[in-house]
Amino acid sequence: MEFVSDISELEECYGKPGEASLVKVAEQLTPAYRKWIMASRFCVISTVGPEGVDGSPRGDDGSVVLELDPQTLALPDWRGNNRMDSLRNIVRDSRIALMFMIPGSDTVIRVNGEAKLTFDDELRGRFSDKGRTPRSVIVIKIAEVYSQCARALMRAELWRGQPTDTDLPSVGDMLAELKAGFDGKTYDAEWGNRAKDTMW
């Protein structure tokens, strides 16, 4: 198998991008991009560090990010598994990419930029919910924001119907495969209540 090793070869195969794919890029939030992102309760963040790359889902019960100014977003770090893969990467390499999604919409809004992590009490307090605050906040300086072509979500029919395979393994099944003696059934049975108690 041969692999592409030259950009000119790649460009020859794919041709030139369409006008819309170039016009859509903005250096800060426009009214339309702002409205869309603020309506999103879910995004995936991608970071890079010495150990490699990381992709992490982030969700909230309202807007997943807060706008600090037209070129700056703030993303709270709510309780998770404490691996801190994304946070470790951000501390060592500020590059970040975000993909915002809304259930039912085939549009994805992407943000690329630089991120920093803060424990600032005032900013953390702006996300206070039911007396709880995030342990840290990711502050993202936007370099570019743009809409993603809808074809990928359309092909996958992401929001249309149930999974085609109803016999999917649970997380407990996966953990039991990886560690001998791990009680995957108990893990799965207790997960729902544990998740509710520690969601924030």
Secondary structure by P-SEA (a helix, b strand, c coil): ccccccaaaaaaacccccaaaaaaccccccaaaaaaaaaccbbbbbbbcccbbbbbbbbccccccccccccbbbbbbccccccaaaaaaaaccccbbbbbbcccccbbbbbbbbbbbbccaaaaaaaccccccccbbbbbbccbbbbccaaaaaaaccccccccccccccaaaaaaaaccccaaaaaaaaaaaaaaaccc
